[in-house]
């Protein structure tokens, strides 16, 4: 009716329901679907990882890990 895309319309309806008295009922009805989506989301994300790329770039990954972890270790106390 307002000429919005389906995604934007669903977002705005979610905002309205979230701020109404129907929030608890909507949360209880959506809980099983939320569990299924979480169960599917994380394995799919893991399947998208290219293990060969990680193997080829292991030294870059380890160097970045050391720089970020070491930087946070030394900067956190210094900035307090």
Secondary structure, DSSP 8 states (H G I E B T S, - for coil): -----HHHHHHHHHHHHHTSTTHHHHHHHHHHHHHHHHHHHHHHHHHT--HHHHHHTHHHHHHHHHHHHHHHHHHHHHT-
